[in-house]
């Protein structure tokens, strides 16, 4: 069992920045590929970014490329999402997800084994 706890969400003006954190416990953090997803009211959950078990490869949704950066600190069992140049369309609940590394990374929410509770990000105009 892996437990994921997210933090760092909040209210920010358009053009501002936030950094989300996801701390894992219960298993060896380095054994998991990690990802961020988000879900806005009335919309399906969508992929945001992912990274492999050592953080050497990353993938981003086209809507966030150049603005968001995913990273991980395995010594701290923590995943990060640095969000810059935020837009109102970025408003959503953001979720941290973990996948066993032997199965590889994925952009599909169905591929992930463990999920955090979500943290709200609201970007005002």
C-alpha positions in Angstrom: 0.0 0.0 0.0 1.2 3.5 -0.9 -0.2 6.6 0.6 0.0 10.0 -1.3 -0.6 13.4 0.4 -0.8 16.5 -1.8 -0.2 20.1 -0.7 0.5 23.5 -2.1 -2.8 24.4 -3.8 -4.5 27.7 -3.4 -5.8 30.9 -5.0 -3.5 32.8 -7.4 -4.0 35.5 -9.9 -3.5 34.9 -13.6 0.2 35.0 -14.5 1.2 33.9 -11.1 2.9 30.7 -9.8 2.3 27.8 -7.4 4.3 24.7 -6.5 2.4 21.5 -5.6 3.9 18.8 -3.5 3.1 15.1 -3.1 4.6 13.1 -0.4 4.5 9.3 -0.5 4.7 6.8 2.3 4.4 3.0 2.7 6.6 1.8 -0.2 10.0 2.7 -1.7 9.2 5.9 -3.6 11.9 5.3 -6.2 10.1 2.2 -7.4 7.2 4.1 -8.8 6.6 6.2 -11.9 4.7 9.4 -10.9 2.2 11.7 -12.5 -0.1 14.7 -12.0 -3.7 14.8 -13.3 -6.3 17.4 -12.9 -10.1 17.7 -13.0 -12.2 20.8 -13.5 -15.9 21.0 -12.6 -18.0 19.3 -15.2 -15.0 17.9 -17.1 -13.2 14.6 -17.2 -9.9 14.0 -15.4 -7.0 14.8 -17.7 -3.3 14.1 -17.8 -1.0 16.9 -16.8 2.6 15.5 -16.5 4.5 12.4 -15.6 8.1 11.3 -14.8 9.9 8.0 -14.6 11.3 6.5 -11.4 14.6 8.4 -11.4 13.2 11.6 -12.8 15.2 11.6 -16.0 12.3 11.6 -18.4 9.2 13.8 -18.4 6.1 14.2 -20.4 3.6 17.1 -20.5 0.1 17.8 -21.8 0.3 20.3 -24.7 -1.8 22.7 -22.7 0.9 23.1 -20.0 4.2 22.7 -21.9 6.6 25.5 -21.2 4.7 26.6 -18.1 4.7 23.5 -15.8 7.6 21.5 -14.6 7.4 18.0 -12.9 10.2 16.9 -10.7 10.9 14.4 -7.9 13.2 14.2 -4.9 13.4 10.5 -4.0 15.4 11.1 -0.9 12.4 13.1 0.4 9.8 10.8 -1.1 8.3 13.8 -2.7 6.9 14.7 -6.2 6.6 18.4 -7.3 4.7 20.3 -9.9 6.0 23.8 -10.5 3.3 25.9 -12.2 4.2 29.2 -13.8 2.2 31.6 -15.9 -1.0 30.2 -14.6 -4.2 30.8 -16.5 -7.9 30.6 -15.4 -8.2 27.4 -17.5 -5.7 25.8 -15.1 -8.3 26.0 -12.3 -9.0 22.4 -11.2 -8.4 19.8 -8.5 -4.9 18.5 -9.0 -4.2 14.8 -8.2 -0.9 13.0 -7.6 -0.7 9.4 -8.9 1.8 6.6 -8.6 2.5 3.6 -10.9 4.7 0.6 -10.3 7.9 1.4 -12.3 8.1 -2.0 -13.9 5.0 -1.3 -16.0 6.5 2.0 -17.3 5.0 5.5 -17.4 1.6 6.3 -18.7 -0.7 9.3 -19.6 -3.9 7.2 -18.7 -5.4 7.6 -15.3 -6.5 3.9 -15.5 -2.8 2.9 -15.4 -2.0 4.3 -12.0 -2.3 2.3 -8.8 -2.4 4.9 -6.1 -3.9 8.4 -5.8 -3.8 11.3 -3.5 -6.8 13.2 -2.2 -6.4 16.1 -4.5 -5.6 19.8 -3.9 -7.6 22.7 -5.3 -5.9 25.2 -7.6 -7.9 28.3 -8.5 -6.6 30.9 -10.9 -8.5 34.2 -11.0 -8.7 36.6 -14.0 
